[in-house]
Amino acid sequence: MSDPLTHFDSHGQAHMVDVAAKAETHRVARATGTIRMQPATLALIAGGQAGKGDVIGIARIAAIQAAKRTAELIPLCHPLPLTRVSAEFTLDEPASAVHCTVQAETFGRTGVEMEALTAVQVGLLTIYDMCKAADRGMVMTDVRLLEKVGGKSGHWVAGA
């Protein structure tokens, strides 16, 4: 890598990367994360008994909304015209956890990794918010990029 920190100019000042010369391609990013909780809290979610309503449904909407607003939250991110965002939540009873996987897509000059990662974290935060009255000890963990497709660097898949 000749210049691994692209968000700094030659004087060391932070700047938004110029993507004007990049080719427009179909860009896809998948990210994941987990929130661990007490088994009783997971049971509330699974049974639809959480006091604030459909935890997973609301977390899905929050994740999608977060992907759309990433450029407002992360200072040097480009605002992107997202073409698709999907958020999936899986209940994992043996681990007493909920796993979130988000896929974000666009057709443009820069990738959607930050949108996918932001969406995962906000989805997990929404679960925390909706269930904190029952379990303040929930832990969000393992938020990471799984895969990215498109652009100059091509296809990248996370190792195990």
C-alpha positions in Angstrom: 0.0 0.0 0.0 1.6 3.2 -1.1 -0.7 5.5 0.9 -2.8 3.5 3.4 -4.3 6.5 5.2 -6.2 8.2 2.3 -8.1 10.6 4.5 -5.0 12.8 5.1 -3.5 15.2 2.6 0.3 15.7 2.0 0.4 18.1 5.0 -1.3 15.6 7.4 -4.6 17.4 7.4 -7.8 15.4 7.3 -9.8 15.7 4.1 -12.5 14.0 2.1 -11.0 11.7 -0.5 -11.5 12.9 -4.1 -13.3 10.0 -5.9 -14.1 12.0 -9.1 -11.6 9.9 -11.2 -12.8 6.5 -9.9 -15.0 4.4 -12.1 -18.7 3.9 -11.2 -19.2 0.3 -10.4 -21.8 -1.8 -8.6 -20.5 -1.8 -4.9 -21.7 -4.2 -2.2 -20.6 -4.6 1.4 -21.8 -7.1 4.0 -21.1 -6.6 7.7 -22.1 -8.4 10.9 -22.3 -8.0 14.6 -23.7 -9.7 17.7 -25.4 -8.6 20.9 -25.2 -11.0 23.9 -27.8 -11.0 26.6 -29.3 -12.9 29.5 -31.4 -15.9 28.3 -34.5 -14.3 29.8 -34.0 -11.2 27.6 -33.7 -13.3 24.5 -36.9 -15.0 25.5 -38.7 -11.6 25.7 -37.5 -10.8 22.2 -38.4 -14.2 20.8 -41.8 -14.1 22.4 -42.6 -10.6 21.4 -43.0 -9.7 25.0 -40.6 -6.7 25.2 -42.4 -3.7 26.5 -41.5 -1.4 23.7 -42.9 -3.7 20.9 -41.4 -5.7 18.0 -37.7 -5.5 18.9 -36.4 -7.2 15.7 -38.7 -5.3 13.3 -37.8 -1.9 14.8 -34.1 -2.8 14.8 -34.3 -3.7 11.1 -35.8 -0.3 10.3 -33.2 1.4 12.5 -30.4 -0.4 10.7 -31.7 0.6 7.3 -32.2 4.2 8.4 -28.6 4.3 9.8 -27.2 3.1 6.5 -29.0 6.0 4.8 -27.6 8.5 7.3 -24.0 7.3 7.5 -22.5 10.4 5.9 -24.1 12.6 8.6 -22.5 10.5 11.3 -19.0 9.8 10.0 -17.4 13.1 9.1 -15.4 12.1 6.0 -17.8 9.7 4.4 -19.3 10.5 1.0 -23.1 10.7 0.9 -24.1 7.7 -1.3 -27.2 6.9 -3.3 -27.9 3.5 -1.8 -29.7 1.2 -4.2 -30.4 -1.5 -1.6 -30.0 -2.2 2.2 -31.1 -5.4 3.8 -30.8 -6.2 7.5 -31.2 -9.7 8.9 -31.4 -10.7 12.5 -30.9 -14.2 13.8 -31.8 -15.3 17.3 -29.2 -17.7 18.7 -30.6 -19.4 21.8 -27.5 -21.5 22.7 -25.3 -18.3 22.7 -28.1 -16.2 24.2 -27.5 -13.6 21.5 -28.9 -11.9 18.4 -26.7 -11.7 15.3 -27.2 -8.9 12.8 -26.0 -9.0 9.2 -26.4 -6.1 6.8 -25.9 -5.9 3.1 -25.6 -2.4 1.5 -25.4 -1.7 -2.2 -24.9 1.2 -4.5 -23.7 2.0 -8.0 -21.1 4.6 -7.6 -17.4 5.7 -7.2 -16.9 4.7 -3.6 -17.7 1.7 -1.5 -20.5 1.1 1.0 -18.5 -0.6 3.9 -19.2 2.3 6.3 -22.9 2.1 5.5 -23.0 -1.6 6.3 -21.0 -1.3 9.5 -23.0 1.7 10.7 -26.2 -0.1 10.0 -25.1 -3.2 12.0 -24.1 -1.1 15.0 -27.3 0.9 15.1 -29.4 -2.2 14.7 -27.6 -3.7 17.7 -27.9 -0.4 19.7 -31.7 -0.4 19.0 -32.0 -3.9 20.5 -30.1 -2.6 23.5 -32.3 0.5 23.8 -35.5 -1.6 23.6 -34.4 -4.2 26.1 -32.3 -2.2 28.6 -35.0 -2.1 31.2 -34.7 -5.9 31.4 -31.0 -6.3 30.9 -28.4 -3.4 31.2 -25.5 -5.9 30.9 -26.0 -6.7 27.2 -22.7 -6.6 25.2 -22.3 -5.7 21.6 -19.4 -7.5 20.0 -17.7 -8.7 16.9 -18.9 -5.9 14.6 -16.9 -6.4 11.4 -16.9 -6.3 7.6 -17.5 -9.7 6.0 -17.2 -8.9 2.4 -16.9 -6.1 -0.2 -17.4 -6.2 -3.9 -16.6 -3.5 -6.5 -14.2 -0.8 -7.2 -10.5 -0.8 -7.9 -9.6 -3.3 -5.1 -12.2 -5.8 -6.4 -13.6 -8.5 -4.2 -12.5 -8.9 -0.6 -13.7 -11.5 1.9 -12.8 -11.6 5.6 -10.8 -14.5 6.9 -12.1 -16.6 9.7 
